[in-house]
């Protein structure tokens, strides 16, 4: 017998969703890469 599962994740606020799962799973946020004050600034492509 085969069972199929599907899952839907509301991604209206991915930062909030990530923070929830980080807390729920006991993960610690990694520090930003060297030379960047935040991960958000690291993700911005150079001009």
C-alpha positions, -999 to +999 in steps of 0.1 A: +000+000+000+014+034-010+007+065+011+012+100-005+017+130+017+018+167+008+027+197+028+020+234+023+040+261+040+028+297+042+057+318+032+041+352+036+068+360+062+098+337+057+119+355+083+092+349+110+088+313+099+125+307+100+127+322+135+099+299+147+116+268+134+150+279+147+135+283+182+114+251+179+144+230+169+169+247+193+192+261+166+214+291+172+216+318+145+250+318+128+269+350+129+272+370+097+302+364+075+334+383+084+333+419+071+295+422+072+275+436+101+245+414+092+235+385+069+210+408+052+239+431+041+259+400+030+231+389+008+229+422-012+247+418-045+275+443-051+268+471-075 
